[in-house]
């Protein structure tokens, strides 16, 4: 599954001290694991939002708790917030401590979604 490879990339970037890149890949590993479940349940994104033609990050994040539970939802939100810092905040960088915290929790969420890491 692509999400397992993406998480391995995040792990490798973290080991290299590339915390922004690791944070971005870590979030995408979750997103990639969640999308197939949404496709299975809803078929098309328009079933969840009549205006949608693709699975947006907001759709996935705001509706994933039923799949991953409250703790999993918290991890998805943490990973998303770090990705925003990594990819869009030009004057900010992801802190090692925050990345370490989310990276230790992502494998349990991925495993819950059927992804072995």
N, C-alpha and C positions, 0 to 999 in steps of 0.2 A: 504494500500500500504506500502511496506517495507520502502520506503523513509521517510514516516511520522514517523514511529517508530525510524528510525535511527536519524532523526532530534531531536526527543524527548530525545534520549540518549545523543546527543550533548548538548542539553539544560541542562540536569541534570548534566553532567560532568562539564559544565561551572559553574553552581551554586556551585559545590563542589571545584572550583578552579583548576580543572584538565584541563588546557587549551590545552595541546597537544592532549589529548584524545578527547576533544570536537572539536578541529579543524579537526581532522581526520574524526570523525563521521559526522561533518557538511558537509565536502566535499562529503563524500560518500552518504549523503542524496540527494545531487544534481545529482550525477552520477547515482544513482538508479532511480531517476525520469526521467532522460534523456534517458537512454538505451531503454525503451519500445517505445519511439517515434522514435528512430533510427531503431529499429527492424520493426516498422510499415512502415516507409518510404523506407528503403533500403532492408529489409528482412535479408540479411546476411552482415556481415562486409566486405566481399570480393567485394560487390558492390561499396563500397567506396574506398577500397584499395585491389587490387587483391591479395596481399600477406597475407592479414589478415584472421585469423580464429576465432578471438574474438574481441569484442569491446574494443579497448585500450583507456586509458585515453586521450592520445593525439588526437585520432579520435573524441572522444566525445567533448572534450574541444575546439578543433580547428574548429568544425563544428556546434556548438550549437547556434550561434548567430541568425540563421534563426528561431529557435524555441523561444528563450527567448529575442531577441532584444539586442541592444548594452549595455544597463544597466545590463541586465541579464548576458550577456557574461562577463562583468567586474566583477560581483559577482562570477561567476564560476571560473574565473582566480584567483581572490583574495583567494577564498576558496582552490583552488588547491595549490597555493603557500604556504599557511599556512600549508596544509597537508604535503607538502614536508619538511617544517621545523620540523613539529611534528614527522614525521615518519622516516626521513632520516638524519637530521642534529644533530649529537650526541652532539655537543657543543652549540647548540642553542635551545631555547624554544619559543613557541608561546607567544607573549605579550598579556596581557589581553585587552589592548586598541584595538589592531588589531582584536582580536577575537570578541570583542564586536561589532566592526564596521560591520564585515561580518555577524554575527549572526542576527543583526537587519534587514539585507537586504535579507537573504535567504528565509524567508517565502513568500515574494512577488514573488520570482522566482518559488518556489515550487507551489504556487497557480496558477501561469501562466501555469504550466505544469499539472494542474489538481489534485495536491496533497493538501489536506486541513491539515493545521497545526495550 
